[in-house]
Amino acid sequence: MKLVTSFENPPIPWRKFDWVAFDEDQMSGVCADPNCDCRNNLVRGWGETKEAAIQNFVNDLLERCEIDTPIIEMKDAERLLERETQIERGELNA
């Protein structure tokens, strides 16, 4: 799994959908047909901040896998975010 976040900033008045987090590996398996049902099965997390989007992604993933106990707490999400930021800056290798 490769967690990716993106600042979308859609043209709507609510800011809670500015950031999206998703599994890049999962996205590579999506076909180009916009009417295909495969897009409905993607796990994505939306949020007002990058951290909130990651947490929403994790919660959705856990729910879809029917795992009741959160495995990743907010501190873990923050560590993932910090690692992703370091990779983007070239401080770490993916």
N, C-alpha and C positions, 0 to 999 in steps of 0.2 A: 504494500500500500504506500502510495506517495500522496501525502496530504498537501493540498494546494489551496491557497486563499487568494481571493481577487476582490478588489474594490470596484463594485459595479455601479453604485450611485445612480439607480434608476430615476427617471423623471417623475417621481411621485412625491407627495408631501411627507411621507413617513420615512424616517431614517433607519428603522429597524431592519431594512432589507439592503443596506449599503454594502455589506460584506457577504461573501459566499465562501464556504469551505467545501471541498469535495476531494474525492480520491481520483487522482489523475489516471491511475491504472484502470479504474472502472470507466472513466470517460472514453478511453481509447477503444472500448468495445461497443460503443454506441454507433449505430448506423447513421447515415446522412439523411435518411427519410424523416422529416419533421412530424409525420403522422404515425410513425412506428411507435408501438407500445413500449419499446425498450427504454425510452426516456423516462417513463413513469416509475421505473424501478431504481433509478439512481438515488443514492444517498447524498443529500446535500444539507448543509447547515447555513442558515441565514442569520445575520445579526447586525446590530448597530455598530459594533466594533469587530475587529479581527478575532479577538478572544471569544466574544459572544458567538460568532459564527462557528468557530472550532468547537466550542462547548455544545452548540446546537447539533452540529454534525455528529459528535460523539454520542449524544443522547439519542439521536435518531438511529444511529448504527446499533446501539445497544438494544433499543426497542425492537428493531427489525430482527435482531438475532435472539430476541426474547431473553435477554439477560437483565435480571432485576436489579442487581447491585451495580452502581456505577463503578467501573474499573478505573476510569481516568477522572480524577478530581480536577478542580480549576487550576491548582498548582501544577499538575501534570500538563494541562493544556497550555499554561503559560510557558513551561519549559519547551514544549513542542514549538510554540510560537517563537521563542527566543532562538531555538536551533534553526528554524526556517529563516529567520531574519539574518542570522550569521551566514547561512548558505547563500542568501541573496547578496550579501555584501562581499562574498568571496572569502570569508574568514574560515569556513569549513567546507569540506567536500560532501556532496550528497552521498 
